Amino acid sequence: MSGSFLSEDEVSAARAREFVRSGSAWLLDVREDHEWEAGHAPGAHHIPLSQLGLRQDELPEDEQILVICHSGYRSRMATDALCDADYPAANVSGGMSAWQADGSPVQRTDGSAGTVA
């Protein structure tokens, strides 16, 4: 993307995977610790929704942020808050459930195969 951001505020899991693979987006997983530990997208960054305000300084200001949770509800709330704070954010529709259903990899922190919890 190099400086350009998405014009929409929601992307499919398949499109999100392509952005992440190409290095064009920063994937933010806002699920709880136990969900993250069970399995997450490779390369994702983890900040639970409840900590987002406190850890806002960890977010990039000059990269497209794609926000993901289990099914899309929490990530929609996070995306709306980030957009209100002028971050270039988009929600991954369907969340990790859609990510996994699309055939995208899910792994644990140690690199072993994970599951969506």
C-alpha positions as CSV (number, residue, x, y, z in Angstrom):
1,M,0.0,0.0,0.0
2,S,2.9,2.3,0.7
3,G,1.2,5.3,2.1
4,S,-2.3,4.7,0.7
5,F,-5.1,3.4,2.9
6,L,-8.3,1.5,2.3
7,S,-11.3,3.6,1.5
8,E,-13.7,1.1,3.1
9,D,-13.9,0.2,6.7
10,E,-14.5,-3.5,6.3
11,V,-12.6,-6.2,4.4
12,S,-13.2,-10.0,3.8
13,A,-10.9,-12.5,5.5
14,A,-9.5,-13.5,2.1
15,R,-8.6,-9.9,1.3
16,A,-7.1,-9.3,4.8
17,R,-4.9,-12.4,4.3
18,E,-3.6,-10.9,1.1
19,F,-2.8,-7.6,2.6
20,V,-1.1,-9.2,5.6
21,R,1.0,-11.6,3.3
22,S,2.1,-8.7,1.2
23,G,3.1,-6.5,4.2
24,S,0.5,-3.9,3.3
25,A,-1.4,-4.1,6.6
26,W,-0.9,-4.5,10.3
27,L,-3.2,-7.1,11.7
28,L,-4.5,-6.4,15.1
29,D,-6.2,-9.2,17.1
30,V,-8.4,-7.8,19.8
31,R,-9.5,-11.1,21.4
32,E,-8.9,-12.2,25.0
33,D,-5.7,-13.9,26.0
34,H,-7.1,-17.4,26.1
35,E,-8.5,-17.0,22.5
36,W,-5.1,-15.7,21.3
37,E,-3.2,-18.6,22.9
38,A,-5.5,-21.2,21.3
39,G,-4.7,-19.8,17.9
40,H,-4.2,-16.6,15.9
41,A,-3.2,-15.5,12.4
42,P,0.5,-15.6,11.7
43,G,2.0,-12.1,12.0
44,A,-0.9,-10.7,14.0
45,H,-0.4,-8.3,16.9
46,H,-2.3,-8.9,20.1
47,I,-4.0,-6.2,22.1
48,P,-7.2,-7.3,23.8
49,L,-10.1,-4.9,23.2
50,S,-10.3,-4.1,27.0
51,Q,-6.6,-2.9,26.8
52,L,-6.8,-1.0,23.5
53,G,-7.1,2.5,25.0
54,L,-4.2,1.9,27.4
55,R,-1.9,0.4,24.7
56,Q,-2.8,2.8,21.9
57,D,0.9,3.8,21.7
58,E,1.7,0.4,20.3
59,L,-0.4,1.0,17.2
60,P,1.2,2.2,14.0
61,E,-0.1,5.6,12.8
62,D,1.2,5.3,9.2
63,E,0.1,1.7,8.3
64,Q,-3.3,0.3,7.4
65,I,-4.6,-1.5,10.5
66,L,-6.9,-4.5,10.0
67,V,-8.8,-5.5,13.2
68,I,-9.9,-9.0,13.8
69,C,-11.7,-10.9,16.7
70,H,-13.6,-14.1,16.8
71,S,-16.6,-13.2,14.7
72,G,-16.4,-9.5,13.9
73,Y,-18.3,-7.9,16.8
74,R,-15.5,-6.7,19.0
75,S,-13.3,-5.9,16.1
76,R,-16.1,-3.7,14.7
77,M,-16.1,-1.8,18.0
78,A,-12.3,-1.4,17.9
79,T,-12.4,-0.3,14.3
80,D,-15.0,2.4,15.0
81,A,-12.9,3.7,17.9
82,L,-9.7,3.6,15.9
83,C,-11.3,5.4,13.0
84,D,-12.7,8.0,15.4
85,A,-9.1,8.6,16.6
86,D,-7.9,9.0,13.0
87,Y,-6.2,5.6,12.6
88,P,-6.5,4.0,9.2
89,A,-8.5,1.0,10.4
90,A,-10.7,-1.6,8.8
91,N,-12.7,-4.5,10.3
92,V,-12.1,-8.1,9.1
93,S,-15.6,-9.3,8.5
94,G,-16.4,-12.6,10.1
95,G,-13.3,-12.5,12.2
96,M,-11.1,-15.5,12.9
97,S,-14.0,-17.8,12.1
98,A,-14.0,-16.5,8.6
99,W,-10.2,-16.4,8.5
100,Q,-10.0,-20.1,9.3
101,A,-13.0,-21.1,7.1
102,D,-11.2,-19.4,4.1
103,G,-8.3,-21.7,4.6
104,S,-6.0,-19.2,6.2
105,P,-3.5,-20.5,8.7
106,V,-4.1,-20.4,12.5
107,Q,-1.2,-21.0,14.8
108,R,-0.1,-20.9,18.4
109,T,2.7,-18.6,19.6
110,D,5.1,-21.5,19.3
111,G,4.3,-21.9,15.6
112,S,2.3,-25.1,16.0
113,A,-1.2,-25.5,14.5
114,G,-3.8,-23.6,16.5
115,T,-7.6,-23.5,16.6
116,V,-10.1,-20.6,16.8
117,A,-11.5,-20.4,20.3
